[in-house]
Amino acid sequence: MAILSTAFPYTLEMFALTRMPAKTFGTLMSLEPAMGAFMGMIFLNEHLTLTQWFALFCIIGSSIGSASTMKTKNETVEIN
């Protein structure tokens, strides 16, 4: 069970990271908590509180914001 729940997904994530840009990978990884929450709602009949929904949106929003403002290696910062 440990291999299926941690090692296998980690291996797939590292494989995907080598095949796509870091911005895209980061944004997709931010959806992981949301997918876990939705799977819990669908398969386990769990419900999120308002605080948990807010926290989930904060995680996703911060990850998307971080990925979208990330500078590439070729960009330089100009100081006026």
N, C-alpha and C positions, 0 to 999 in steps of 0.2 A: 504494500500500500504506500509506503514511503517513496518508492521509486515513481509510482504513478502520480502522486500528489505533489512532489517537489522536483525531483531530478528530471523527469521527462518534460514538464512544462518549461523548466529553466533552460534545458537544452534547445527546445524549440524557440525560445525567446532569443537566445544567443545566435541561433541560426538565422532568425529573421533580422536581427540587428545588423548582421553582415550584409544583408541583401537590400536594405532600405535606408533612406536618410534618417539621421537621428531625430529630426523634428517629427517625422511621421511616426517613428517608433515610440517616441515619448508621448505623443497624443494618443496613440492606440493603447499604450500601457495605462494611461489615465482612465481609460474606460474599464479596466479590469475590476476595480471595486464596484462599479455600477453593474457590470455583468453578474458579479457574485451576488449583489443585492437582488437583482431581478430573478436570478435562478433560485434564490431562497424564497422569493415570493411565489414563483411558479410551482416549484417542486416540493417545497417544505411548508407552504402556506404561512410564511412569515410576513410580518408587517413592519414597516419602518415608522419610527416616530418623526415628528416634524424636525427635531434636532438632528436626527440621523440623515434625513433628506438634505437638510442644510449643509451638513458636513460633507456629504457625498458630492453635492454641487460645488462646494468650495475646493475639494480635491481635484475634481475634473477641471474647474475653471482655472485654478492655479497652474495646473500642468499644461493646459492649452496656452495660457498666457506666457508661461515660461518658454514653451517651444516656439511660439510665434515671435517672440522678441529676441530669440537666440541669434547671435551673429555667426556668420559662416567664417571659415578660416581666411578667406580672401578679402573680407571686409576690414577696412581700417577706420579708426575713429579720428575725425578731424577736430582739432582744437583751435578755436578762433580767438 
